[in-house]
Amino acid sequence: MPGMEHYQTPLLLRNPHLQTILASSKIRVIGANRMRVVAREKIIETGGGIKLLGYHSQVNGQPPKGLAVLLSGWEGSADSTYILRCGKILYQNGYDVFRLNYRDHGPSHHLNSGIFYAVLLEEVHQAVSQVADYAGNRPVFLIGFSLGGNFVLRLLKKCVQAPIANLRHAVSISPVLNPQKSTETIDRIAFIRKYFLAKWQRSLLKKQSLFPDLYDFSGVTRLMTIRAVTDFLLARYSDFRSAEDYFAAYAVMGSAIADVNVPTTIITAADDPIIPVSDFYDLAPHEHLQLVIHPHGGHNGFITGFNLQSWYETQIVTLFDNLVQHS
């Protein structure tokens, strides 16, 4: 990739499950983070009165190089480890940072009566468009991880008809392309299934406690797979006829992003335990899309050594700096 070094995987950290665990490990965020200290809470109101919570960190003492908007994975948040790490280094290198939560992610369950579904692209697009205005005439960059990477790709597709102001480049890391296949994969790996299931169940019970007249999720706690919870929610609280219809509604496969007109970098690992690498080989290539597949790195991992730094943290800064310098 132009301006980026190849990812060299340490032998002792090559296991993809270890890489995936370390990506979200709280050990990686021990220590000071000026980006987080200066962050100001923002509530972005979109169409229909939907409100999304985010955090805006502005560079002090000098004009920012640009604005980076970060989107977490499913059941992650603006305070997920990989978001805080990536945002920290961007901020240290002169970029304003905005970390956006989807509805029901982070401490935002109270803001909307409706529950989160991955198909809710319009409200995320409206929120990112409003956030982009904070940059003025400076460049905007979009970075998403896992489901956030999926959102990034769908946002870019939507931008063909509804552009986001000054969006210069987008980075999609370990994106979900085929949600049905990824859900089935998660359910086959016990520790990953239990991790996501516990977070999702806690989130739903929190939502129920805030809106007891609307929701009864008590049956969810007896369900043992992500697919079973998905079926439960769709049957009771959505218009989708089946989980297959739901998954298809936010899948990004084949020629789905063939008309994207914003330069885009997709980064993934062939050994990602959640996202099958074959999904990426089926994407239709085009001039604005650069696909980077490393042999190792797990899901959102790409850990470079026992300092627990992710390869993409510095490489994204290098990429954005080159774009700013040559604009």
C-alpha positions in Angstrom: 0.0 0.0 0.0 1.5 3.4 -0.9 2.8 5.2 2.1 2.3 2.2 4.4 4.6 -0.4 5.6 3.8 -4.1 5.4 2.5 -5.7 8.7 5.0 -8.0 10.2 3.4 -10.4 12.7 5.4 -11.4 15.7 5.7 -15.2 15.9 4.5 -15.4 19.5 1.5 -13.2 18.7 0.5 -15.0 15.5 -2.5 -16.8 16.9 -5.6 -15.1 15.4 -7.7 -15.6 18.6 -5.0 -14.0 20.7 -4.8 -11.1 18.2 -8.6 -10.7 18.4 -8.6 -10.7 22.2 -5.7 -8.2 22.5 -7.5 -5.8 20.1 -10.1 -5.1 22.8 -7.9 -5.6 25.9 -8.2 -2.8 28.4 -4.5 -3.2 29.1 -3.9 -1.4 25.9 -5.6 1.8 27.2 -3.7 2.1 30.5 -2.1 5.5 30.7 -2.9 9.1 29.7 -5.0 9.9 26.7 -5.2 13.6 26.0 -7.8 13.0 23.3 -10.2 11.6 25.8 -9.4 14.3 28.4 -10.4 17.2 26.1 -13.4 15.4 24.5 -16.7 17.2 24.7 -19.9 15.3 24.7 -22.2 16.0 21.7 -25.7 14.7 21.0 -26.4 14.7 17.3 -30.1 14.9 16.4 -31.1 13.3 13.1 -34.4 12.8 11.3 -37.4 11.7 13.3 -35.9 13.0 16.5 -33.3 10.2 16.7 -30.4 11.2 18.9 -26.9 9.8 18.7 -24.2 10.4 21.3 -20.6 11.2 20.4 -17.4 12.8 21.7 -15.5 15.6 19.9 -11.8 16.2 20.7 -10.4 19.4 19.2 -6.7 20.0 18.7 -5.5 23.0 20.9 -2.9 25.6 19.9 -2.8 24.9 16.2 -5.2 24.4 13.3 -6.1 20.7 12.9 -4.9 18.8 9.8 -8.4 17.4 9.5 -11.2 15.6 11.3 -11.3 11.8 11.8 -14.6 10.2 12.5 -14.4 6.8 14.2 -17.1 4.1 14.2 -16.9 1.1 16.6 -17.9 -2.5 16.1 -21.1 -4.0 17.2 -21.7 -3.8 21.0 -18.5 -1.7 21.1 -18.6 2.1 21.8 -16.8 5.3 21.5 -14.7 4.0 24.4 -13.7 0.7 22.9 -10.0 0.0 23.2 -9.3 0.1 19.5 -11.3 3.4 19.1 -9.4 5.0 22.0 -6.0 3.8 20.7 -6.6 4.9 17.1 -8.1 8.2 18.2 -5.3 8.9 20.6 -2.6 8.7 18.0 -4.6 10.7 15.4 -5.1 13.4 18.0 -1.4 13.4 18.9 -0.6 13.9 15.3 -2.8 17.0 14.8 -6.2 15.6 13.9 -9.5 16.5 15.5 -11.3 13.3 16.4 -15.0 12.5 16.7 -16.1 9.2 18.2 -19.7 8.4 17.4 -21.9 5.8 19.2 -24.8 4.1 17.4 -28.1 4.1 19.3 -27.9 1.8 22.3 -24.1 1.8 22.2 -22.1 3.3 25.1 -24.3 5.2 27.6 -26.9 6.2 25.1 -29.8 3.7 25.6 -32.0 6.4 27.1 -31.8 8.7 24.1 -34.2 6.7 21.8 -37.1 4.4 22.4 -36.3 2.3 19.4 -33.7 -0.4 19.6 -30.5 -0.7 17.5 -30.4 -2.6 14.3 -27.5 -2.7 11.9 -29.7 -1.6 9.0 -30.2 1.9 10.6 -27.9 3.5 8.1 -29.8 6.8 7.5 -29.4 8.1 11.0 -25.7 7.3 11.0 -25.3 9.0 7.7 -27.1 12.1 8.9 -25.0 12.2 12.1 -21.7 11.8 10.2 -22.8 14.5 7.8 -23.4 16.9 10.7 -20.2 16.0 12.3 -18.3 16.6 9.1 -19.5 20.2 9.2 -17.3 20.7 12.3 -14.2 20.4 10.0 -15.1 23.6 8.0 -13.0 23.4 4.9 -10.5 20.9 6.2 -10.5 17.3 5.1 -12.7 14.6 6.8 -11.6 11.0 7.2 -13.8 8.1 8.2 -12.5 5.0 10.0 -14.7 2.0 11.0 -14.0 -1.3 12.7 -15.8 -4.6 12.2 -19.5 -3.6 12.0 -18.2 0.0 11.9 -16.2 -1.0 8.8 -19.5 -2.3 7.3 -21.2 1.0 8.1 -18.3 2.9 6.5 -18.7 0.9 3.2 -22.5 1.5 3.2 -22.0 5.1 4.0 -19.7 5.5 1.0 -22.3 3.9 -1.2 -24.9 6.3 0.1 -22.4 9.2 -0.5 -22.7 8.6 -4.2 -26.1 10.3 -4.0 -25.8 12.2 -0.7 -22.1 13.2 -0.3 -20.5 14.0 3.1 -18.7 17.3 2.9 -15.0 17.2 2.4 -14.8 13.4 2.9 -11.3 12.7 1.6 -10.6 9.0 2.5 -12.2 6.1 4.3 -10.6 3.2 6.1 -12.6 0.0 6.8 -10.8 -2.4 9.2 -12.0 -6.0 9.5 -15.4 -5.1 8.1 -18.4 -7.5 8.2 -19.4 -8.2 4.6 -21.7 -11.2 4.9 -23.5 -10.8 8.3 -25.3 -14.1 8.1 -22.0 -16.0 7.6 -20.3 -14.0 10.3 -23.1 -14.6 12.8 -22.8 -18.4 12.1 -19.1 -18.2 12.5 -19.4 -16.4 15.9 -21.9 -19.0 17.1 -19.4 -21.8 16.4 -16.6 -20.2 18.5 -17.6 -20.6 22.1 -15.5 -17.8 23.8 -16.4 -15.2 21.1 -20.1 -16.2 21.2 -20.2 -15.9 25.0 -18.5 -12.5 24.9 -20.9 -11.0 22.4 -23.9 -12.7 23.9 -23.3 -11.4 27.4 -22.7 -7.8 26.1 -25.9 -7.9 24.0 -28.0 -9.4 26.7 -26.9 -6.7 29.2 -27.6 -4.0 26.6 -31.1 -5.3 25.9 -32.0 -5.6 29.6 -30.8 -2.0 30.1 -33.1 -0.9 27.3 -36.0 -2.8 28.9 -35.4 -1.1 32.3 -35.6 2.3 30.6 -38.6 1.4 28.4 -40.5 -1.3 30.4 -43.8 -0.5 28.6 -42.2 -1.2 25.2 -39.9 -4.2 25.7 -39.8 -7.5 27.4 -36.5 -9.1 26.8 -36.7 -11.6 29.7 -36.7 -14.5 27.3 -33.4 -13.4 25.8 -31.4 -14.5 28.8 -32.3 -18.1 28.1 -31.0 -18.0 24.6 -27.6 -19.4 23.9 -26.6 -18.1 20.4 -26.4 -14.8 18.6 -28.7 -16.2 15.9 -31.3 -17.2 18.5 -31.4 -13.7 20.0 -31.5 -12.2 16.5 -34.6 -14.3 15.6 -36.2 -13.4 18.9 -35.9 -9.7 18.3 -36.8 -9.7 14.7 -40.0 -11.7 15.3 -41.2 -9.4 18.1 -39.8 -6.0 17.4 -39.2 -5.6 13.6 -40.9 -5.8 10.2 -38.4 -8.3 8.9 -39.9 -11.6 7.9 -36.7 -13.5 8.6 -33.1 -13.2 9.8 -32.0 -13.9 6.3 -33.8 -10.8 5.0 -32.3 -8.8 7.8 -28.8 -9.9 7.2 -29.2 -9.3 3.4 -30.3 -5.7 4.1 -26.9 -4.7 5.4 -24.6 -7.1 3.6 -21.8 -5.7 1.4 -21.0 -8.3 -1.2 -20.1 -8.6 -4.9 -20.7 -5.3 -6.7 -22.4 -3.6 -3.7 -19.8 -0.8 -3.5 -18.7 -0.8 -7.1 -19.9 2.8 -7.6 -18.1 4.3 -4.6 -16.4 7.5 -5.5 -14.4 8.2 -2.4 -10.9 6.7 -2.0 -11.3 3.7 0.3 -8.8 1.4 2.0 -10.1 -2.0 3.3 -7.7 -3.8 5.8 -8.3 -7.4 6.8 -6.5 -10.5 7.8 -6.7 -13.9 6.1 -6.9 -15.5 9.6 -9.7 -13.4 10.9 -11.8 -15.8 13.0 -15.0 -13.8 12.5 -14.9 -12.6 8.9 -14.1 -15.2 6.2 -11.4 -13.9 3.9 -13.3 -15.4 0.9 -15.8 -12.6 1.3 -13.2 -10.1 0.3 -12.1 -11.9 -2.9 -15.7 -11.6 -4.1 -15.7 -7.8 -4.0 -15.7 -6.2 -7.4 -12.4 -4.3 -7.8 -12.5 -0.6 -8.9 -10.2 2.4 -9.0 -11.2 3.9 -5.7 -10.9 0.7 -3.6 -7.7 -0.6 -2.2 -7.9 -4.0 -0.6 -5.2 -5.0 1.8 -5.2 -8.6 3.1 -2.5 -9.6 5.6 -1.9 -13.3 6.3 -2.2 -12.7 10.0 -3.8 -10.1 12.3 -7.0 -11.7 13.6 -10.1 -9.5 14.0 -9.2 -5.8 14.5 -5.9 -6.9 15.9 -2.7 -6.5 13.9 -0.7 -6.2 17.1 3.0 -5.5 16.4 4.7 -6.6 19.6 4.5 -6.7 23.3 3.9 -3.0 23.5 0.5 -4.0 22.2 0.4 -1.4 19.5 -1.7 -2.1 16.4 0.0 -1.8 13.0 -2.8 0.4 11.6 -2.6 3.0 14.3 0.6 4.6 12.9 -0.1 3.6 9.3 -3.4 5.5 9.2 -1.6 8.6 10.3 1.0 8.1 7.6 -1.8 7.7 5.0 -3.8 10.7 6.1 -0.6 12.9 6.4 0.3 12.1 2.8 -3.1 13.0 1.6 -3.1 16.3 3.5 0.4 17.2 2.3 -0.6 16.6 -1.3 -4.0 18.2 -1.3 
